[in-house]
């Protein structure tokens, strides 16, 4: 089976994310294209983390799951726990809210941060409500992941 590949028209892998995808502007989620998806995929889940938070492994910025199989995730996923644009996909609690939250380092942080978007192609839809956090999503996905892929964007204040 081919590896799932993730690309974005918004930024190249390991490249800088445009300001519009950050908390310093309109803070909208980027568009993604998913290549080489297996025929057995039923749904997609995405976890976005900041990898460069001092004293932590990562800070979770976005959780979304139960996206029906698709080769494109559109830009600007609306806020809220249920996303009608994606057939009622569920956004969990990340960064304290049910929504995408782009880079927004505090004023005292001047170094470049890496933001990884991990994509999971699953063999089912998940029975998990919108109060779920990253740990809950990872536990519920266990045993259902068919393919994985990621793309990393950078941002510097």
Rosetta blueprint (number, residue, H / E / L):
1 X L
2 X L
3 X L
4 X L
5 X E
6 X E
7 X E
8 X L
9 X L
10 X L
11 X L
12 X L
13 X L
14 X L
15 X E
16 X E
17 X L
18 X L
19 X H
20 X H
21 X H
22 X L
23 X L
24 X L
25 X L
26 X L
27 X L
28 X L
29 X L
30 X L
31 X L
32 X E
33 X E
34 X E
35 X E
36 X L
37 X L
38 X L
39 X L
40 X L
41 X L
42 X L
43 X E
44 X E
45 X E
46 X E
47 X E
48 X E
49 X E
50 X E
51 X L
52 X L
53 X L
54 X L
55 X L
56 X L
57 X L
58 X L
59 X E
60 X E
61 X E
62 X E
63 X E
64 X E
65 X E
66 X E
67 X E
68 X E
69 X L
70 X L
71 X L
72 X E
73 X E
74 X L
75 X L
76 X L
77 X L
78 X L
79 X L
80 X L
81 X L
82 X E
83 X E
84 X H
85 X H
86 X H
87 X L
88 X L
89 X E
90 X E
91 X E
92 X L
93 X L
94 X E
95 X L
96 X L
97 X E
98 X L
99 X L
100 X L
101 X L
102 X L
103 X L
104 X L
105 X L
106 X L
107 X L
108 X L
109 X L
110 X L
111 X L
112 X L
113 X E
114 X E
115 X E
116 X E
117 X E
118 X E
119 X E
120 X E
121 X E
122 X E
123 X L
124 X L
125 X L
126 X L
127 X L
128 X L
129 X L
130 X L
131 X L
132 X L
133 X L
134 X H
135 X H
136 X H
137 X H
138 X H
139 X H
140 X H
141 X H
142 X L
143 X L
144 X L
145 X E
146 X E
147 X E
148 X E
149 X E
150 X E
151 X E
152 X E
153 X E
154 X E
155 X E
156 X L
157 X L
